[in-house]
Amino acid sequence: MAELRGDPVTEPTSAPTKPGWRNLNWGRVLIVARSDMRQLLEDKGFWMPMVLLGAIFFLFIPTVLLLSITSIGNVEVVSQMSQTLKVLPKSAQAQIEGQSDQGRTAYALAVFLLAPVAIVVPLTISTAIGASTIVGERERGTGEFLAHSPAHEHEIYLGKLLASLLPGYVTTIIGFGIYSLVVNLFVGPEVGGWFFPTPHWWVLMLWVVPPFLALTLSIVLRLSARVKSTAAAQQAAGLVTLPMIGIAYSQSTGALFGAQAAGLYLGGLAWIVAGFGLARGMRAVSRSRLLGVADGV
């Protein structure tokens, strides 16, 4: 945290106890975030697995599945999968496009069944970063520099939040573009042309995913501030992501069964809960915890 160290001092720099949002120094927030992200980019052990994870979920798996379905012809497996779609309510069947068994099966897979990928990838990446972002400062011995910096605890928290959120979301946006290309190349010819992203996916990417990330990270950062080791934080973070993935599946299922507004309602609720979670999470970051002398640390 070279930008925040300043002159050596023996006591933490005084700062307002409870600054409002208007009193926050967003320049300091960005310095904290930029410093963390610079360290991540310089660590090949971080960004190479991140790129590989995005490639697996957004490129390799969809390509293999969609190419297999659209190219193997009237094989019994495809016919059976297409017959399964006919047991869905008429409102759900009306949403599935395509004239052939291959086309309808590929459309349902691409638009509905693979939707939770958009939640799994950013949650996995961002929680991995967030789990170690505060407890990692103590383990590396850099928490003292951060604790004695001019930045307020709330500014440190928001900087850590941005540094955890942006890599996962940016990877997802790039992966989403690649996934859209794959879907249109393999499924588009079966349904009469390029059609993806659908409105359902726009809502998911721009309205649902961001608050899900913020909500999850508000919990993960609180855990990272309270636990004694990075390993403990990562294990706890893994438990936090499971219900979020389950909610993503339910949102996708709701859209399939005709609940077109399900994503809008879910995203609105997630924004409200995320705002509450972030406000509560700010209290977990303190200078004493960064120094490792707080109770329970």
N, C-alpha and C positions, 0 to 999 in steps of 0.2 A: 504494500500500500504506500508506495513512495510518494504519491501526490498528497497524502494525508498526514504523513509523519510530522513534518515541520521540525521545530527545534525540540530537543529532548526535554522532557519535563518529568517531574516525579509524581504529579497528581493529575488525574483526568481533567481535561479542559472543561470549564464550567459551561453549561448550556441550559436553556430553558427546560424545566421539568416536563411540561406537557405542551409542546408547541402545536399550534393548529396547522391545518393543511396549508394555509396561506403563508405561514411562517417558515415552512420547510425550505431549505436551500437545495433546490433541485440540481444545482451544479455539483454539490457534494454527492448527491444520490447518483448522478451519472459517473462521477469519478470512482465511486465504490464499484458500480456495475462494470465500468470499463476495465478497471484493474483486474477484477475476477475473470472477465471474459478473455482478457489478454493472456492470463495464465492458462486458461483452458485451451486456447488456440495454439499455444506453444507446446502443449502436451499432446503428442501423437497418440498416447495411450487413451486419451479421451475422444478426440474427434474422429479417429479412424473407426472405432466401434460404432460411433454415432452414425457415420455415413453408411457403414455396413448394415446397421439395423434398419435405417430408412430404405436402403436399396432392397433388402429382403422383403419387407412388408409392402412397399409401394411399387416395386418393379418385378422382382423375381417370382414371388408367389402369385400375384395377379396374372403375369404373363403366362406362367405354366398352366394355371387353371383355365383361363379364358381361351388360350390357344388350344388346349386339349378339348374343350367343349365345342368350340366352333369348327374344329378341323376333323374330328373323328367320325362325323356323319351320323347316320341313323343307327348308332349302336344302342343296344338295349339299355345300357346305363343312362344315356341321355334321355331316352324315351321314358324311362321310369322316373327320372327327376322331373321331367316336364309334366308327367301325370300327377306327380305330387303337388305341383303348383295348382292343379285343378280343384284340389280340396279346400283351397283358400276361399274366403268370402268373395263375392263378386266384386265388391269395392276394391279388394286387394288385387284380384285378377285384372281389373281394368287398368291398373297402373303398370302392369308388366307388358312391355311392347315386344314385338317380334312376330313374324309369320311362321317360322319353323320352330321345332322343338329345341334345336340348338340355340336359336336366337333368344327365345323366351327364357331358357335356362341361364344363358350367359347374362342376359339383362338383369334378372333377379339377383344373380350372384354379384354382379358388379355394383349395382345400385343400392342393394339392401344388405346382403349378407357380409360384405367386406367393409361396410361403413364403420364398425368399431375400430378398424385399423387407424382411423384418424384420431382416435382417443389413445390407443395403446402406445403409439410411437412417441408423441410428445410427453405423455405421462412418464414413460420409462426413462426418457432422456432427462427431463427436467427434475424428476424426483431423485435421480442418481446424483445430479449436481447439488440440489437443495439439501439433500441429506447430510452432505459433508461440508457445506459452505460455512457454517458457524463453528461446529465442533472441530472441523478441520483447521480453523484458525488457531484454536488452542493446541491442537496436536502438533502443528507446524511451528508453534512458538511466535506466530505473527499476531495473535490476538491482542498482545500488549500494545503494539503500534496502533492498532485500530481503536483500542479502548482509550488511548491518550490523544487521539486525533480530534480536530475541531468538529467533526461530524457528530450530530446528535444520534442517539440510539435509533430513533425512527428513520433517520436518513440512511443509516447503515442497513436497517432492515429492508427498506425499499430498494436500496442498491443491490442487496443480495437477492431480493425477489426478482428484479429485472434480469440479473445475471443468470438466474436459474430458469426463468421463463422463456427468454428470447431464443436460446439455442434449440430448445425443443420445438417451439412454435415455428421458427424459421425453417428448421428441417422438415417439418410437416407441410408447410406451404410449398416448399420446393418439391417434396415428394408428391404432394397433391397434384401439382402440374404434370409431373411424370406419369402418375396414375391416370390422370385424365387423358393423356395422349395414348396410353396403352389401351384403355377402355374404348376410346373412339376408333382406334385402329382395328381391334379385333371384334368388337361388338357392333360398332357403327354400321358396317356393311349388312349386318343381319337385321337391323331395325330401320333401314332406310336413310342412313347418313349420320353425321356426327351429332350427338345429343348431350354429351356429358361436359360439364357438371349439370346436374339437375337442380331444381330449386331446393330440394331436400338436402343436397350436399352443400350448397351455398350457405344455408342456414346452419348446418352442422359446423362448417369450417370457420365462419365469421361470427357466429352468434353463440354457439354452444361450447366449442373447444376452448376459447380464451377464458371464460369464467371457471370452467372445470380445472384448467391449469392453475389459475390464481387460487381457487379454493383448496386444491390439493397442496399447493406449495405453502399456503398459509399454515396448514397443519404440519407439513414436513419441516418448515423452518422453526416452528416452535419445538418440535422434537429435537432438531439439531442443536438448539440452544440449551436443551435440558439434559440430554444424555451425556455419557462420559466418553463415548468412542464413536468413530465413524461407522464401525460395523454394526453397533446397536442402532444407530440412526437409519442405516440402510435397511435393516431388517424391519424396523417399524414402518418405514416408508413403503415397503413392499405390501404391507397389510393395508395401508391407506389407499393404495391404488386399486385394490381388488373391487371394492364397491363402486368406484368410479367407472371401471370397465363394465361392470354389470349394468349400470345406468345407461351407458352408451348402447349396449345391446338392446335394452328395453326401448330406448328412443328409436333405434332402427326398426324394431319390431312394430312399434306404434305407427310409424310412417307406412310400413308395409300393409298394415290392417286398416288403413284409411284415415288415421289420426294425423292429418296433414299439419295441424297446428301444434302437434306434440313438441316439436323442436323449439318453436317460438316460446311456448309456455315453460318448457324445461330450461331454456337458456335464460329467460327472464328470472326464474326462480334461482338459478345458479348465480346470476349476477348479484342478486340481493344477499344470498348466503355468503358469497365470496367477499362482498364488502364488509359484512359482519365479521367474517373469519380473519380478514386482513387487519381490521381494527383491533381485534383481540390478539392477533399474532404479534403485533408491534410490542406488546408488553413483555414478550418473552426475551427480547434482546436487551441486555443491560451491559454496562461496562464491567461489572463484577463477573458476569458469566463469560465475557470475552477473556477476562483474566483468569478464569477458572477458580474463582474463590467464592462463588455464590453457593447458597445452600442447595444441596442435591447434585452438585457438579463435581 
